[in-house]
Structure formats: C-alpha cells, structure tokens
Amino acid sequence: MNNQKNIVITGATDGIGLAAAVSIARKGYRIGLVGRNPQKGAIAREKIISLTGNDQLDFFEADLSSIKNVKSLAEQIKTKYSSLDVLLNNAGGANRYKIITEEGLEKTFATNQMNYFVLTTELLGLLSETSGSRIVNVASNAHIGSTIDYSNINAEKEYSFWKAYCVSKLMNLMFTYRLASIQDKVSVNALHPGFVDTNIAGNEGNFIKKIVKFGSKIFARSVEDGADSSIYLSTSDEVEGVSGQYYFKCKPIKSSKISYDQNQWDQIWSICEDFKQKILNEK
Ligand SMILES: NC(=O)c1ccc[n+]([C@@H]2O[C@H](COP(=O)([O-])OP(=O)(O)OC[C@H]3O[C@@H](n4cnc5c(N)ncnc54)[C@H](OP(=O)(O)O)[C@@H]3O)[C@@H](O)[C@H]2O)c1
C-alpha cells in the first residue's frame, strides 16, 4: 500500500511557500508546487531536490489572479492526484497601484482571497475523500484594525495598496472560520507567519520596497522560521482534527473581533461565490 501523502502548495516558488516546501519534502510528501513562473518553478524544484533528495515534485503553472486559471489548475490537480492530504493556500502579494484583472476583479482581492476561495471549493471534493485531510490558509496579523467596505470590494471608490492587502487577509480569516464551521471532513486553519524577510514588497516600487527591506534586515524572521506554522498545521499529528483556529509560531492565537462576525463570514462567502459563478460562466 502506498502511504505517501500528497500536498499542494501555492506560491511555492519563493519566500515562505518555498521554505515550507523544502521542509515538507524532507518529511517525504509528494508536493504539487504551484507558481506562475515556470523558470522559478524549475529552480525551486532543483533546490528542493538538492536539499532533500525528494524528487516527488510536480510543478503546476497558474496565474492565481485569474479565476479561470485557478479553476483549470484545480482540474489538473484532480487529474494528477487520486487523493489530496493537504492544500496549503500561501500565494499572495500586494500591488502598489490599482490593477483590475481581465475578469474585472481588483488584483489583490483576486490573488489573495478569490484564489483561496476558488481553489479550495474546487478541491473540497478530493480533500473530503481523503481521510484526515487539511486546508491551511496563510493569513496575516495585518488584518487587525481592518474592516470591509462592501461597496469597495473591487476598489470602486478608492484604492490603497496596504488597505487592500489587510482587507484581503481579514477575508482569509473569515473564509477559514466559515469553511471550518460548515464541514467536518477536512480540518481548516489559518496562520500568521510573522514579519518575514521575503519578496512580498517586490512589486511596491522603490521607496516602499526599500523601507520594507530595511525593516526586514532588522526585525524580520527568516523564511524558515516564518514557515513554521505552515509546516506544523500541514503535517503535525498534534493538530490532527483541530479546525477553525488561527496560529502564530505553532500556537493558537486570537484574531480581530470583527473576524469572528458570522454575518460577515456569510457575506464574504456569497460575494466570492457570486464572482466565481459569474466569471466561470462567462464565454
Ligand atoms: N512576508 C511577510 O512578512 C508576511 C507576513 C504576513 C503574511 N504573509 C503572507 O505569506 C504568504 C507568502 O508571502 P511571502 O512573504 O512568502 O511572499 P513572496 O516571497 O513574494 O512569495 C509569494 C509567492 O506567491 C506567488 N504569487 C504571487 N502572486 C501570484 C499569482 N498571481 N499567481 C501565482 N503565484 C503568485 C509568488 O510567485 P512568484 O515567485 O512568481 O513571484 C511567490 O511564489 C502570502 O499569503 C502573504 O500574504 C507574509
């Protein structure tokens, strides 16, 4: 009998996702590495093999800011894997300027929240058929202090790159808590990686990038440390069956008061579901 476990990690070509992939490869998992850049995918693959000796790695190319691409990615994953033990939703970023995707979504919302929602809901069937399966969503304490302006989901009124990022991370938590509350076959948890020295500010223009890089050198955690809760929630026996929680440094923590507002969980869910249906039904 093949006991090898399968995990899909989005944003596995860099930063926290790549560090998590290295560590999880050491544990013998077969890994679906999701990225938008095949060259970076090939480099990540080689790095993981050279550091761990595990070559059970499949690269899936997808721009996760496109809902149609996310749907097609889910189809490819379902074709490739007959079981799925873990989905680690990690890919994310911030965009200095307002960008509306070809599908009509503000890009931060599309990449950071719609991507998590669509990939998860499309893979839920496969995950539910796999005993003890897990969904792990990388969120952030940047959500603290944020509220959702429902008339500005796609930056209809205004755009601030930091606000858009923080709101998307609040949505990640609401999505996690609602999903955990409505099904019991798959455990669903979220985490804050801390302030981690990565390329996350890479698209933010020179000034902001320089400030973040300067701060990173002084205060930030390494990518290996920043990946600790991603690895723990994805693989540890200690969290078997734990669901609907938010973690930092491998310990449960509280998120903001508003993130526990169940009416807003429902509201965010139905907004995401409506956009998903609308975009996927477009010719
Ligand atoms: N760094 C921090 O201090 C921090 C703090 C709190 C939360 N987080 C969260 O941690 C997660 C990982 O971020 P990171 O800091 O590791 O950043 P990162 O180094 O920039 O890595 C982000 C990963 O996501 C991928 N990605 C971004 N947009 C994508 C798209 N449209 N399609 C496909 N892949 C895409 C990137 O691909 P490319 O390699 O092609 O760029 C990269 O592999 C994010 O969810 C972020 O919000 C980070």
The ligand as a MOL file (V3000), in Angstrom:
LIG
                    3D

  0  0  0     0  0            999 V3000
M  V30 BEGIN CTAB
M  V30 COUNTS 48 52 0 0 0
M  V30 BEGIN ATOM
M  V30 1 N 6.4440 38.2200 4.3510 0
M  V30 2 C 5.7050 38.6120 5.3720 0
M  V30 3 O 6.1670 39.3740 6.2590 0
M  V30 4 C 4.2910 38.1130 5.5030 0
M  V30 5 C 3.5770 38.4830 6.6550 0
M  V30 6 C 2.2730 38.0330 6.8240 0
M  V30 7 C 1.7020 37.2150 5.8450 0
M  V30 8 N 2.4130 36.8780 4.7210 0 CHG=1
M  V30 9 C 1.7580 36.0150 3.7310 0
M  V30 10 O 2.6220 34.9460 3.3930 0
M  V30 11 C 2.2690 34.4550 2.0900 0
M  V30 12 C 3.5440 34.2540 1.2720 0
M  V30 13 O 4.1610 35.5070 1.0830 0
M  V30 14 P 5.7520 35.7140 1.0640 0
M  V30 15 O 6.0600 36.7220 2.0990 0
M  V30 16 O 6.4480 34.4060 1.0750 0 CHG=-1
M  V30 17 O 5.9150 36.4660 -0.3360 0
M  V30 18 P 6.7970 36.1320 -1.6420 0
M  V30 19 O 8.1930 35.8170 -1.2560 0
M  V30 20 O 6.5440 37.2720 -2.5570 0
M  V30 21 O 6.1320 34.8110 -2.2030 0
M  V30 22 C 4.8240 34.8410 -2.7110 0
M  V30 23 C 4.5940 33.6440 -3.5790 0
M  V30 24 O 3.2840 33.7670 -4.1660 0
M  V30 25 C 3.4150 33.7290 -5.5870 0
M  V30 26 N 2.4190 34.5420 -6.2580 0
M  V30 27 C 2.1260 35.8520 -6.0550 0
M  V30 28 N 1.1830 36.2630 -6.9070 0
M  V30 29 C 0.8730 35.1900 -7.6800 0
M  V30 30 C -0.0200 34.9770 -8.7540 0
M  V30 31 N -0.7980 35.9580 -9.2500 0
M  V30 32 N -0.0790 33.7460 -9.3230 0
M  V30 33 C 0.7090 32.7450 -8.8630 0
M  V30 34 N 1.5740 32.8800 -7.8470 0
M  V30 35 C 1.6570 34.0960 -7.2670 0
M  V30 36 C 4.8160 34.2450 -5.8680 0
M  V30 37 O 5.1970 33.8530 -7.1760 0
M  V30 38 P 6.4860 34.4900 -7.9210 0
M  V30 39 O 7.6300 33.6670 -7.4230 0
M  V30 40 O 6.1900 34.2990 -9.3610 0
M  V30 41 O 6.5440 35.9470 -7.5060 0
M  V30 42 C 5.5920 33.5650 -4.7380 0
M  V30 43 O 5.8580 32.2090 -5.0490 0
M  V30 44 C 1.2990 35.4790 1.4910 0
M  V30 45 O -0.0110 34.9610 1.5880 0
M  V30 46 C 1.4650 36.6930 2.4020 0
M  V30 47 O 0.3030 37.4830 2.4510 0
M  V30 48 C 3.7020 37.3190 4.5340 0
M  V30 END ATOM
M  V30 BEGIN BOND
M  V30 1 1 1 2
M  V30 2 2 2 3
M  V30 3 1 2 4
M  V30 4 1 4 5
M  V30 5 2 4 48
M  V30 6 2 5 6
M  V30 7 1 6 7
M  V30 8 2 7 8
M  V30 9 1 8 9
M  V30 10 1 8 48
M  V30 11 1 9 10
M  V30 12 1 9 46
M  V30 13 1 10 11
M  V30 14 1 11 12
M  V30 15 1 11 44
M  V30 16 1 12 13
M  V30 17 1 13 14
M  V30 18 2 14 15
M  V30 19 1 14 16
M  V30 20 1 14 17
M  V30 21 1 17 18
M  V30 22 2 18 19
M  V30 23 1 18 20
M  V30 24 1 18 21
M  V30 25 1 21 22
M  V30 26 1 22 23
M  V30 27 1 23 24
M  V30 28 1 23 42
M  V30 29 1 24 25
M  V30 30 1 25 26
M  V30 31 1 25 36
M  V30 32 1 26 27
M  V30 33 1 26 35
M  V30 34 2 27 28
M  V30 35 1 28 29
M  V30 36 1 29 30
M  V30 37 2 29 35
M  V30 38 1 30 31
M  V30 39 2 30 32
M  V30 40 1 32 33
M  V30 41 2 33 34
M  V30 42 1 34 35
M  V30 43 1 36 37
M  V30 44 1 36 42
M  V30 45 1 37 38
M  V30 46 2 38 39
M  V30 47 1 38 40
M  V30 48 1 38 41
M  V30 49 1 42 43
M  V30 50 1 44 45
M  V30 51 1 44 46
M  V30 52 1 46 47
M  V30 END BOND
M  V30 END CTAB
M  END
